[in-house]
C-alpha cells in the first residue's frame, strides 16, 4: 500500500491511498482532495493525515515518498490498533516540522467564525472546510481560511466521532505552512471518547496539540469572533 501527497496541475492538493498488492483494502474513495496547494508537509504529518482520512483502510506495510519518524511509527500503530500498520521508510527526518504557537479553530458548523487576534499572543485562524460538491477554491485572510474539500464524503464512511477524521486531516495538512501548534475542535464534550484520545496522541507525535471543547464554551476561550 502506498500513500502519496501531491499538488496536482488542477490546483488541488491530493492525499491518495493506493493498493499495490492483492488482498489490500480498496475503498471507493481513495483520495482526500483540498482546493489549493500545500507545501513542505513533513513525513510524520503526511502519515497522520492519511490515518485520519482513511481510518482502518490504512493497514499493512505502507510505502511513502518521504520518511516517517520512529515516534510516528509507534503513534500510528497505537492509533490504528488492532489493525496492523507499519511504514517502510522510517527515519528521524520525518520530524522536520515547525510550530510557532499558532492556533487553528475548526468551524465545523460553518458559522463564519473569525480568529480573535492581538499582538501579545500567537495567531488564531479559523478553518471552514466546505463540501467540494457545491463549493470550489480557497479564500484566506489573516484570521480565517475557507477551503473546499471532499472531507465530508470521506467522513460519511466512518462511525461516531471518527467522522471528524477527514476534517482534522485537512487542518493538519495546513499546519506546517501556517506554523500551527494547536488545533481546537468545537465538537461537544467528547474528550473522554477513545477515538479522541487516540487522535490526540497521534497529533501530539506531529507536534500539534488537539483540544476539543463544547461549542457553548468556545467563545469563553477568547479565540474567535462571530
N, C-alpha and C positions, 0 to 999 in steps of 0.2 A: 504494500500500500504506500502511496506517495502523497505528500502534502506540498502544494506549491502556493506561493503568494506572489502575484504579478500585477503590474499595471498594464491593462490591455490598451490596444490602439483606439478603442472607442471611448476612452476616458474613464473607464471603470476599473476599480481595484477588485481582484478576484482571488479568493482563497478557495482552492479546489482540493477535493479528496478524490484520488484516482486509484481504483483497484488495479493491481498489476499481476495478480496470481489467482488461479481458480480457487473458489471457496471463500474469497474475501467479500465482505459486505458490498453491495452495490445499490445504495439508496437512490431514490428517484431524484432527489435534489442533492447534487454533489458540489455545488458552488455557493459560496457566500459572496454576493455582489454588493459593492459600495460605490456610489457615484463620486468620482474624484480619485486622484492619485494619492497614494500613501507611500512615503519614502522612509527608508532606513530602518524598518522594523527588524529587531534582532531575533535570533532563532527561538529563544525562550518565549517571547511574546507571540511569535507566529504559531508555535505549537499550542500555547494556551488558547489562542483564538480558534484554532481548529478543534480543540477539545470542547470548548464552549459551544461551538457551532454544530458539530456533528455527533456529539454525545457518544453513545455506545457503538456507533458505526465506525469510530476510530479505534481500531484494535489490531493486534498482532504486531509484526515488525513494520515500523514506519520509516520511510526514507524522506529526507528533507534536503533542500538545496543549501541550507545554512545550518551550522551546528546548534545543538541543544545542550545546555549545561547539565552536569550530573545532578544538581539540585532540582532542576526542572524535570529531569527523567524520573526522579523519585516522586515529586509532587504530582506528575501526570499519572503515574501508576496508582497513587492513592486516590486521585480524582476519578479514575476510570474503574476502580475496583468494584466488583470482582472480575471485570473484563481485563484480559491481559493486553498490555500495550508496551512496546519497547522501541524507542528511537534508535536508529542505526548510527547516526552522526552525532556523537557525544563529545563535547569539548567545553572548556571553561569560556571559550569565546562567545558562547550563547548568552552570557550575562551582560553583554555590552548594551546597557540601557541607561537612560538618564531620567531623573525626576527632579524638578525644581520647585516642588511644593504646590503645583497647580492642582485644582480640583475640578473634576468633570461630573456634572449632575445630569443623570438621565431624565429626560422629560417624557416619560412613558405614556402619559395621558394627553400629550400634545396640547398642553395648557399655555404655551407661549412663555415659559419661564425664562428669565434672563439672569445671568450671574450678577451678583451684587459685589462690586469690586471697590477696593480702597488701596491707597499707597502703602499701607502698613502690613499687608499680608499677601500670600500667594494668589495668583489669578484664579478666578472661578468662571468656568464656562459651562453652559448648559448644552446638552446634546439631544436633539429631537430626530429620531430615526423614522422617516416616513416610508410607507409602502411604495415599492417601485412599480406596482401595477397602476398607480394613479399619479405618481409624482416622479420628477426627474431632476437631476442636478444637485448642486451643493451651494449653500449660502453660509458665509462665515463672517461674523463680526467679532469685536474684541470680547464680547460677553456671551455669544450664542453661536452654535453651529447646528445647521439643519442639513441633513443629507438623505437622499433616497437610498433604499436598500431592499433586498428580498429577505431580510431578517425575520419579518413576520411570517412568511411562508415556511421558513425553516423551523420557527418556533412552534408552529402548529403540530409538528410531528412529535414534540416532547410532551411529557406529562407534568402536571403540577408546576412547582417553582422552576423546574428545568426549562420551562418555556422562556425564561429570561435569558437563557444562554446565548442565543444569537445576538441579542441586543447588547449584552455585556461584551460579546466578541467585537462588535463594531466600536464600542467605546475603547476597548483595549487596543484595537488596531490603530486608533488615533493617538494613543497615549505617548508613544515615543516622540512623534512630531510635535505634540503640544506640551511635552515635559510634565506629564501628569503623574502624580504620586498617590492620588486618592480618587476613587470613583464612588459616588453616592447614588444609591438606588432608592427612590421613594416608592416602595412597593408593598408597604404594610409591615407589620412586626413579624418578620419571618426569620429573624436572626438565629433562632434555635433549630431551624429545619436542617436536616442532614445535607441537602444539596447546597444550601447557602454556606454551611460550614466547609464543605469540600471546595466550593468555588472560592471562598475567602482564602483558603490555604494555597490554592492554585495561583491566584493573582499575587499573593504575597511572595511567591517564588519568582515573580517577574518584577518585584519592587513596587507593586501597587497595592494600596490598602483598599479593601472593599467594605463599604458601610451601607447597611440597609436601615431605613427609617420609615416610620409611618408617615403617610402623606400629610396628615394633620400636623405633624411635628416638623416638617421640612422648613417652614418659614421661621421657626424658633431657632434654627441653626444660623440664621443671618447669612445664608449663602445665596439666596435667589430673590428676585423681584417678579411680580406678576401673579 
